[in-house]
């Protein structure tokens, strides 16, 4: 009888936890956006939440940890996500690349590499997350001002549409989320 009660208890717990999880695991348009843009916003926000949950408790040593001499630090990768999103903001909403001032601010984080390993260091994880928050807030405001027709329009002078550009921002975050989690698992 004890085993029967234990099995029923575990089964009920599993079903309830999966029901709650499955309800939370859906893509639906964020409120205030057109359908297609709202779906991308939903995915962008979900990925950002998951990245943040992976890094939010990192101390300085963990934020600056280098897996090897060619790797990137977690802080640099967060800044890289912000820089990439900023680039696509400008590219899709203003139909241009970074100007001189923006290059000075963002290019190291965008390109990563040796210079980034030397300079993107010694800041707490909150520093990088705040920068990403600022970029995301502007992305959300700009995306809210557009509709699905704009989303399907080509970016001037390119072979991609705005939807693909923002899909790329989303998939880029997913790729680096995996990289960040690998680095965190390998911290000594």
C-alpha positions in Angstrom: 0.0 0.0 0.0 2.9 2.4 0.8 4.4 1.8 -2.7 1.0 2.4 -4.3 0.6 5.7 -2.5 4.1 6.7 -3.4 3.5 5.9 -7.1 0.2 7.8 -7.1 1.9 10.8 -5.4 4.8 10.8 -7.9 2.5 10.4 -10.9 0.3 13.2 -9.7 3.3 15.5 -9.1 4.7 14.7 -12.5 1.4 15.4 -14.3 0.8 18.6 -12.4 4.4 19.9 -13.0 4.2 19.0 -16.7 0.8 20.7 -17.0 2.1 23.9 -15.5 5.2 23.7 -17.7 3.3 22.9 -20.9 1.0 25.9 -20.3 4.0 28.2 -20.0 5.7 26.7 -23.0 3.9 28.3 -25.9 4.6 30.9 -28.4 1.9 33.5 -28.8 2.0 37.1 -29.8 2.9 39.5 -27.1 0.2 42.0 -26.3 0.4 45.3 -28.3 2.2 43.9 -31.3 0.9 42.6 -34.6 0.8 38.7 -34.8 4.1 38.0 -36.5 6.1 40.7 -34.7 4.4 39.6 -31.4 5.6 36.0 -32.0 9.2 37.1 -32.5 9.0 39.4 -29.5 7.7 36.4 -27.4 10.7 34.3 -28.5 13.2 37.1 -28.0 11.8 37.7 -24.5 11.8 34.0 -23.6 15.4 33.6 -24.7 16.5 36.7 -22.8 14.8 35.4 -19.6 16.6 32.1 -20.0 20.0 33.7 -20.6 19.4 36.0 -17.6 18.5 33.0 -15.4 21.7 31.3 -16.4 24.0 34.3 -15.5 22.2 36.4 -12.9 24.1 35.0 -9.9 27.6 35.0 -11.5 30.3 36.6 -9.4 33.1 38.6 -10.9 35.4 35.7 -11.3 32.7 33.7 -13.1 31.7 36.7 -15.3 35.3 37.1 -16.4 36.2 33.4 -16.7 38.0 32.4 -19.9 37.6 28.7 -21.0 40.7 29.0 -23.1 42.8 31.6 -24.8 40.4 31.8 -27.8 37.2 31.8 -25.8 35.0 34.7 -24.8 34.0 35.7 -21.3 30.3 35.5 -20.3 30.2 39.3 -19.8 31.5 39.8 -23.3 29.0 37.4 -24.8 26.1 39.3 -23.1 27.5 42.6 -24.5 27.8 40.9 -27.9 24.1 40.0 -27.8 23.3 43.6 -27.0 25.6 44.9 -29.8 24.1 42.5 -32.4 20.6 43.5 -31.4 21.6 47.2 -31.6 23.0 46.6 -35.1 19.8 45.1 -36.3 17.8 47.9 -34.7 19.7 50.4 -36.8 19.8 48.2 -39.9 16.1 47.4 -40.0 14.6 50.7 -38.7 17.1 53.2 -40.1 18.4 51.1 -43.1 22.0 51.7 -42.3 25.0 50.3 -40.5 26.8 51.7 -37.5 28.0 55.3 -37.8 31.5 56.3 -36.5 30.2 57.0 -32.9 28.2 53.7 -32.8 31.2 51.8 -34.1 33.3 53.1 -31.3 30.7 52.0 -28.8 29.7 48.7 -30.2 32.2 47.2 -32.6 34.5 45.5 -30.1 31.5 43.7 -28.6 30.0 42.9 -32.0 33.3 41.4 -33.4 34.6 39.9 -30.1 38.2 38.4 -30.5 41.5 39.5 -29.0 40.6 43.1 -28.4 37.3 42.1 -26.7 39.2 39.6 -24.4 41.5 42.5 -23.4 38.9 45.2 -22.8 35.6 43.6 -21.9 36.5 42.6 -18.4 36.2 43.6 -14.8 32.5 44.6 -14.8 29.8 42.9 -12.8 27.2 40.8 -14.7 24.6 43.5 -13.9 26.6 46.0 -16.0 26.2 43.9 -19.1 22.6 43.0 -18.4 21.6 46.6 -17.9 23.1 47.5 -21.3 21.2 44.6 -22.9 18.0 45.8 -21.1 18.4 49.3 -22.6 18.9 47.9 -26.1 15.9 45.5 -25.7 13.6 48.3 -24.4 14.3 50.3 -27.5 13.8 47.2 -29.8 10.5 46.5 -28.2 9.4 50.2 -28.6 10.5 50.2 -32.3 8.9 46.8 -33.1 5.6 48.0 -31.5 5.5 50.9 -33.9 5.5 48.5 -37.0 3.1 46.0 -38.4 3.4 42.6 -40.2 3.5 44.3 -43.6 6.7 46.1 -42.6 7.9 42.8 -41.1 7.6 41.1 -44.5 9.2 44.1 -46.4 12.8 43.7 -47.6 15.5 45.7 -45.8 16.5 48.3 -48.3 19.6 47.3 -50.2 19.5 43.7 -49.0 18.1 40.3 -49.8 16.5 39.8 -46.4 13.2 40.9 -45.0 12.7 42.5 -41.6 11.2 39.3 -40.3 14.4 37.3 -41.2 16.6 40.0 -39.6 14.8 39.7 -36.3 14.6 35.9 -36.6 18.4 36.1 -36.9 18.6 38.2 -33.7 16.5 35.5 -31.9 18.5 32.5 -33.3 21.8 34.4 -32.5 20.7 34.7 -28.8 19.8 30.9 -28.8 23.2 30.0 -30.1 25.1 32.1 -27.5 22.8 30.9 -24.7 24.2 27.4 -25.3 27.7 28.8 -25.4 27.2 30.7 -22.2 25.8 27.6 -20.4 28.8 25.6 -21.6 31.2 28.1 -20.2 29.3 28.3 -16.9 29.5 24.5 -16.6 33.3 24.6 -17.1 34.1 27.3 -14.6 36.7 26.0 -12.3 
